[in-house]
Amino acid sequence: MSVALFKVGQTWHYRFQVDGKRVQRSTRETDRQRATKVAEHAHRRAKLWARGSKAIPTVRELVSQWIAIHEASASAAHVKVVETFGRLHLHGLGDVLIDELTTERIEEARVKHLETHAPVSANQWLKVLRLLCNWAVRRGVIPAAPFHVRVLKVQKKPRAILPVNLVQEWLVAVDARAGDRDGVRMAVRLMLGLGLRESEAITARWEWLDVERWTYTPGLTKGREADPLPVPDWLRDYLMPRRKPHGYMLQKHDGSSYAAGFTRSTLLAANQAVGAPHITAHRLRGTFATLLSRSGVPPQDIQRVLRHKNLATTAAYLEVDMQTVVRGQARIAESIGFGLRDQPSVAPVANSDAQPQQ
C-alpha cells in the first residue's frame, strides 16, 4: 500500500504523497483495519482531485447535492424524504464514496434499518438510495450503480377505505369536529370527491375551477402534470355558495395557509365518532380510487385522474372487494351452465349509490 500508517497514542494516522504534495491526517480510529479503510479512502480521493477528475462524493455529500439541485423543483414531500434519509438513516454509509457502495455494505446497512423499522420502510429506504445513485449515474459521476440489492417481500395488508354507507354520517362528524376551521371541511370534500392529495388541497385555487364545464385542474401537483377533473354534483353544490373569484380555496381566518397534516386530528376524531376504519387524508385518496374501480372505471382512467406515471402505483391504491368477486363467480357459473344457487355472503356491501351530503 502506498499509504503509511502509524500510531500517535492510541489513534492511527496516515501519510502519503500525491504529485509531490504530502498529506498527513488522523484516521480517528484505534482499530487498524478500520484505519486502513479510512486511509485508502483518503488516498483515492486525493488522486482523483489531483487528476482533475470529477470528484466522487460520499453518500452524505450526494444527499446534499441532490437537495441543492431539486429543492426548487421537486415537491416538498419528496425533498423531505431525501433529507430525512440523509439526516437519520445513513446507517454507517454517510462517509462511503458512492462507487464503493457494495451489495454487502447495503445489505448490512439495511439490517441496521430493520432493527427499528418495518420491512416496508426498508424498501422505501432502498428506493431512496437507488434514486440518489441513479441520479449520480445520469450526471456522469459514476458509470452505474455499484450494487444489486433486491427489495424485501412484504405481505400486503388491506388498507382502510371509507364505507359508502358511513360517508354522510362521517362528513357530519367531520363538520362537527372541525370547529371554526372551514378549510378542513372543504379539504376533506376535495380529497374525497376529486382524489386530491392533502398538499394539492392546501394549494387549491378558485381560478382552477371551471364552472362552465364543471371541471377542476390542479395547478400544483406532485408530478407537475394534471388533466381537468370532473366535479361531481354533490361537490358542486357544496362549492358554489362558497365560491370566490380568485385566491386559495383553503385559508385560515388570518389569510395564511394550512400546514401539512392539518386534517389529521379531525379525521381521527370523526372515525371514532361513527366507527369508521382508520381514515387519513391519503386513505381518502385511496377511497376515491377504489370506489371509481368498483363503479367500473378502467384502471388506465383512474391512473390518469390520480396523476400516476406508473399503472402499478395506481393498482396499489385499489382495494379488493370480495363481494364483487362473488358476483363475478356467479355469472361465470351461470354462463358455464351450472345454474344459479344461493351465493355465500362474504360481507354486506353498502349501497354504492349513497351520495355524500354537504
C-alpha positions as CSV (number, residue, x, y, z in Angstrom):
1,M,0.0,0.0,0.0
2,S,1.3,3.5,-0.9
3,V,-0.2,4.9,2.3
4,A,1.8,4.7,5.5
5,L,0.0,4.1,8.8
6,F,1.4,5.0,12.2
7,K,0.2,5.5,15.7
8,V,0.0,8.6,17.7
9,G,-1.0,7.4,21.2
10,Q,-3.9,5.0,20.6
11,T,-5.0,6.6,17.3
12,W,-3.9,5.6,13.8
13,H,-2.7,8.3,11.4
14,Y,-1.9,8.0,7.7
15,R,0.7,9.7,5.5
16,F,1.0,9.7,1.7
17,Q,2.2,11.8,-1.2
18,V,0.2,12.8,-4.3
19,D,2.0,14.8,-7.1
20,G,4.8,15.8,-4.6
21,K,2.3,17.1,-2.0
22,R,2.5,15.4,1.4
23,V,-0.8,14.6,3.1
24,Q,-0.9,13.6,6.8
25,R,-4.1,13.1,8.8
26,S,-5.6,11.3,11.7
27,T,-8.0,8.4,10.9
28,R,-9.7,8.9,14.3
29,E,-9.7,5.1,14.6
30,T,-8.0,2.9,17.1
31,D,-8.6,-0.3,15.1
32,R,-6.0,-0.9,12.4
33,Q,-8.4,-2.5,9.9
34,R,-10.9,0.4,10.1
35,A,-8.0,2.9,9.9
36,T,-6.7,1.2,6.8
37,K,-10.0,1.7,5.0
38,V,-10.1,5.4,6.0
39,A,-6.5,5.9,4.8
40,E,-7.2,4.2,1.4
41,H,-10.4,6.2,1.0
42,A,-8.5,9.5,1.6
43,H,-5.7,8.4,-0.8
44,R,-8.1,7.6,-3.5
45,R,-9.9,10.9,-3.3
46,A,-6.7,12.8,-3.3
47,K,-5.6,11.1,-6.5
48,L,-8.9,11.9,-8.2
49,W,-8.6,15.6,-7.3
50,A,-5.0,15.7,-8.5
51,R,-6.0,14.3,-11.9
52,G,-8.8,16.8,-12.2
53,S,-11.3,14.0,-12.4
54,K,-14.9,14.6,-11.3
55,A,-14.9,14.1,-7.6
56,I,-16.7,11.0,-6.3
57,P,-19.0,12.2,-3.5
58,T,-19.8,10.3,-0.3
59,V,-23.4,9.3,0.3
60,R,-23.8,12.2,2.7
61,E,-22.4,14.7,0.1
62,L,-24.6,13.2,-2.6
63,V,-27.7,13.8,-0.5
64,S,-26.7,17.4,0.0
65,Q,-26.1,17.8,-3.7
66,W,-29.4,16.3,-4.7
67,I,-31.3,18.5,-2.3
68,A,-29.5,21.6,-3.6
69,I,-30.4,20.8,-7.2
70,H,-34.0,19.6,-6.6
71,E,-35.2,21.8,-3.7
72,A,-36.7,24.4,-6.0
73,S,-38.3,21.9,-8.5
74,A,-39.3,18.7,-6.6
75,S,-42.3,18.5,-4.3
76,A,-41.7,19.4,-0.6
77,A,-42.7,15.9,0.4
78,H,-40.1,14.4,-2.0
79,V,-37.3,16.7,-0.7
80,K,-38.3,15.9,2.9
81,V,-38.0,12.1,2.2
82,V,-34.4,12.5,0.9
83,E,-33.5,15.0,3.6
84,T,-34.7,12.6,6.3
85,F,-32.8,9.7,4.7
86,G,-29.6,11.7,4.9
87,R,-30.1,13.0,8.4
88,L,-31.4,9.9,10.2
89,H,-30.9,6.7,8.1
90,L,-27.4,6.5,6.6
91,H,-26.6,3.6,9.0
92,G,-22.8,4.0,8.6
93,L,-22.9,4.8,4.8
94,G,-22.5,8.5,5.2
95,D,-18.8,8.7,4.6
96,V,-18.6,5.9,2.0
97,L,-17.8,7.0,-1.6
98,I,-20.8,6.2,-3.7
99,D,-18.8,4.0,-6.1
100,E,-17.8,1.9,-3.1
101,L,-21.4,1.1,-2.2
102,T,-21.1,-2.7,-2.5
103,T,-24.0,-5.1,-2.2
104,E,-22.6,-6.3,1.1
105,R,-22.4,-2.8,2.5
106,I,-26.0,-2.0,1.5
107,E,-27.4,-5.2,3.0
108,E,-25.5,-4.7,6.2
109,A,-26.9,-1.1,6.5
110,R,-30.4,-2.4,5.7
111,V,-30.1,-4.9,8.6
112,K,-29.4,-1.9,10.9
113,H,-32.5,-0.1,9.5
114,L,-34.7,-3.2,10.1
115,E,-33.7,-3.1,13.8
116,T,-36.0,-0.2,14.3
117,H,-38.2,-0.1,11.2
118,A,-40.6,-2.4,9.3
119,P,-39.7,-4.2,6.1
120,V,-41.9,-1.8,4.0
121,S,-39.8,1.1,5.4
122,A,-36.6,-0.7,4.5
123,N,-37.9,-1.0,0.9
124,Q,-38.5,2.7,0.9
125,W,-35.0,3.3,2.3
126,L,-33.5,1.3,-0.5
127,K,-35.6,3.1,-3.1
128,V,-34.2,6.5,-1.9
129,L,-30.6,5.2,-2.1
130,R,-31.3,3.9,-5.6
131,L,-32.8,7.3,-6.6
132,L,-29.6,9.1,-5.4
133,C,-27.2,6.7,-7.2
134,N,-29.2,6.7,-10.4
135,W,-29.1,10.5,-10.3
136,A,-25.3,10.3,-10.0
137,V,-25.2,7.9,-13.0
138,R,-27.2,10.4,-15.1
139,R,-24.8,13.1,-14.2
140,G,-21.8,11.0,-15.2
141,V,-20.4,10.8,-11.8
142,I,-20.3,7.0,-11.8
143,P,-20.9,4.7,-14.8
144,A,-23.5,2.5,-13.0
145,A,-25.0,1.8,-9.6
146,P,-22.3,-0.4,-7.9
147,F,-24.7,-2.7,-6.0
148,H,-27.5,-5.1,-6.7
149,V,-29.9,-5.5,-3.8
150,R,-33.4,-6.8,-4.1
151,V,-36.4,-5.4,-2.2
152,L,-37.8,-7.4,0.6
153,K,-41.0,-9.3,0.1
154,V,-43.7,-7.7,2.2
155,Q,-47.1,-9.2,2.9
156,K,-49.6,-6.7,1.7
157,K,-52.2,-5.7,4.3
158,P,-55.7,-4.5,3.3
159,R,-55.9,-0.7,3.8
160,A,-58.8,1.2,5.1
161,I,-61.4,2.8,2.8
162,L,-64.4,4.8,3.9
163,P,-67.5,2.6,3.6
164,V,-70.1,4.3,1.5
165,N,-72.9,3.7,4.0
166,L,-70.9,5.8,6.5
167,V,-70.0,8.7,4.2
168,Q,-72.8,11.1,5.1
169,E,-72.6,10.4,8.8
170,W,-68.8,10.6,8.7
171,L,-69.0,14.0,7.0
172,V,-71.4,15.3,9.6
173,A,-68.9,14.2,12.3
174,V,-66.0,15.9,10.4
175,D,-68.0,19.2,10.3
176,A,-68.8,19.0,14.0
177,R,-65.2,18.3,15.0
178,A,-63.6,20.8,12.6
179,G,-64.7,23.7,14.8
180,D,-64.2,27.0,13.1
181,R,-61.7,25.6,10.6
182,D,-63.7,25.8,7.4
183,G,-60.6,24.8,5.5
184,V,-60.7,21.3,7.0
185,R,-64.3,20.8,5.9
186,M,-63.5,21.8,2.3
187,A,-60.2,19.9,2.1
188,V,-62.0,16.7,3.2
189,R,-64.5,17.1,0.4
190,L,-61.9,17.9,-2.2
191,M,-59.9,14.8,-1.3
192,L,-63.0,12.6,-1.2
193,G,-64.6,14.0,-4.4
194,L,-61.6,14.6,-6.6
195,G,-58.9,12.4,-5.1
196,L,-56.6,15.3,-4.4
197,R,-53.6,14.8,-2.2
198,E,-53.6,16.9,1.0
199,S,-50.8,19.1,-0.4
200,E,-52.9,19.6,-3.5
201,A,-55.9,20.6,-1.4
202,I,-53.8,23.1,0.5
203,T,-52.7,24.8,-2.7
204,A,-56.1,24.6,-4.5
205,R,-57.2,27.8,-6.0
206,W,-60.6,29.1,-7.2
207,E,-59.2,30.1,-10.6
208,W,-58.6,26.5,-11.4
209,L,-62.3,25.6,-11.0
210,D,-64.1,25.8,-14.4
211,V,-67.7,26.5,-13.6
212,E,-68.8,26.3,-17.2
213,R,-67.5,22.8,-17.8
214,W,-67.5,22.0,-14.1
215,T,-64.0,20.6,-14.0
216,Y,-61.1,21.3,-11.7
217,T,-57.5,21.3,-12.8
218,P,-54.9,21.0,-10.1
219,G,-52.2,23.6,-10.7
220,L,-49.6,22.4,-8.3
221,T,-49.2,18.6,-8.4
222,K,-46.5,16.1,-7.3
223,G,-45.7,15.1,-10.9
224,R,-46.1,18.6,-12.3
225,E,-48.9,17.4,-14.6
226,A,-52.7,17.1,-14.4
227,D,-55.8,16.8,-16.5
228,P,-59.1,18.5,-15.8
229,L,-61.1,16.5,-13.2
230,P,-64.9,16.3,-13.4
231,V,-66.5,17.8,-10.3
232,P,-69.4,15.6,-9.1
233,D,-72.8,17.2,-8.4
234,W,-72.6,16.9,-4.6
235,L,-69.3,18.7,-4.5
236,R,-70.5,21.3,-6.9
237,D,-73.5,22.0,-4.6
238,Y,-71.0,22.4,-1.7
239,L,-68.6,24.7,-3.5
240,M,-71.0,27.1,-5.2
241,P,-72.2,29.0,-2.1
242,R,-68.5,29.4,-1.0
243,R,-67.0,30.3,-4.4
244,K,-64.8,33.3,-4.8
245,P,-63.4,34.9,-8.0
246,H,-59.8,34.1,-7.1
247,G,-57.4,33.0,-4.3
248,Y,-56.8,29.9,-2.3
249,M,-59.8,27.7,-1.5
250,L,-58.4,26.9,1.9
251,Q,-57.4,29.8,4.2
252,K,-57.2,30.4,7.9
253,H,-59.0,33.4,9.3
254,D,-55.8,35.4,9.2
255,G,-55.4,34.6,5.5
256,S,-52.4,32.2,6.0
257,S,-52.2,28.7,4.5
258,Y,-52.7,25.5,6.4
259,A,-49.7,23.2,7.2
260,A,-49.3,19.6,6.2
261,G,-51.3,17.2,8.4
262,F,-53.9,19.9,9.4
263,T,-56.8,17.4,8.8
264,R,-55.4,14.5,10.8
265,S,-56.9,15.2,14.2
266,T,-60.3,15.9,12.8
267,L,-60.4,12.8,10.6
268,L,-59.3,10.5,13.5
269,A,-62.0,12.1,15.8
270,A,-64.7,11.6,13.1
271,N,-63.5,7.9,12.6
272,Q,-64.0,7.2,16.3
273,A,-67.4,9.0,16.4
274,V,-69.0,6.9,13.7
275,G,-67.0,3.7,14.0
276,A,-65.2,4.1,10.7
277,P,-61.8,2.5,10.0
278,H,-58.5,4.4,10.1
279,I,-59.2,7.0,7.5
280,T,-56.4,9.5,6.9
281,A,-56.0,12.2,4.2
282,H,-54.2,9.7,2.0
283,R,-56.8,7.0,2.6
284,L,-59.4,9.4,1.3
285,R,-57.5,9.4,-2.0
286,G,-57.4,5.6,-1.8
287,T,-61.2,5.5,-1.1
288,F,-61.8,7.7,-4.2
289,A,-59.7,5.4,-6.4
290,T,-61.3,2.2,-5.0
291,L,-64.8,3.5,-5.4
292,L,-64.1,4.5,-9.0
293,S,-62.8,1.0,-9.7
294,R,-65.9,-0.6,-8.2
295,S,-68.0,1.6,-10.3
296,G,-66.4,0.2,-13.5
297,V,-63.9,2.9,-14.3
298,P,-60.9,1.3,-16.1
299,P,-57.6,1.3,-14.3
300,Q,-56.0,3.4,-17.0
301,D,-58.5,6.2,-16.4
302,I,-58.0,6.0,-12.7
303,Q,-54.3,6.3,-13.3
304,R,-54.9,9.5,-15.3
305,V,-57.1,11.0,-12.6
306,L,-54.7,10.2,-9.8
307,R,-51.8,11.6,-11.9
308,H,-49.6,8.5,-11.5
309,K,-46.8,7.9,-14.0
310,N,-47.0,4.1,-13.5
311,L,-50.1,1.9,-13.6
312,A,-48.6,-0.3,-10.8
313,T,-48.7,2.7,-8.5
314,T,-52.4,3.0,-9.2
315,A,-53.0,-0.7,-8.7
316,A,-51.6,-0.4,-5.2
317,Y,-54.4,2.1,-4.3
318,L,-57.2,-0.3,-5.4
319,E,-58.5,-2.5,-2.6
320,V,-60.2,-5.8,-3.3
321,D,-64.0,-6.1,-3.0
322,M,-64.8,-9.8,-2.3
323,Q,-68.5,-9.2,-2.8
324,T,-67.7,-8.2,-6.4
325,V,-65.7,-11.4,-6.8
326,V,-68.7,-13.4,-5.5
327,R,-71.0,-11.8,-8.1
328,G,-68.4,-12.5,-10.8
329,Q,-68.2,-16.1,-9.8
330,A,-72.0,-16.4,-10.0
331,R,-72.0,-15.0,-13.5
332,I,-69.3,-17.4,-14.6
333,A,-71.2,-20.4,-13.2
334,E,-74.3,-19.3,-15.0
335,S,-72.5,-18.9,-18.3
336,I,-71.0,-22.4,-17.9
337,G,-74.4,-23.8,-17.2
338,F,-74.1,-24.8,-13.6
339,G,-77.3,-22.8,-12.9
340,L,-77.9,-20.3,-10.1
341,R,-77.7,-21.1,-6.4
342,D,-77.8,-19.0,-3.3
343,Q,-74.3,-17.5,-3.2
344,P,-72.4,-17.4,0.0
345,S,-72.1,-14.0,1.5
346,V,-68.6,-12.7,2.5
347,A,-69.6,-9.3,3.9
348,P,-72.5,-7.0,3.4
349,V,-71.8,-4.3,0.9
350,A,-73.2,-0.9,1.4
351,N,-75.3,0.8,-1.2
352,S,-72.8,2.3,-3.7
353,D,-75.4,4.8,-4.8
354,A,-75.2,6.7,-1.5
355,Q,-74.1,10.3,-2.0
356,P,-72.1,12.4,0.4
357,Q,-74.1,15.4,1.7
358,Q,-72.8,18.9,2.2
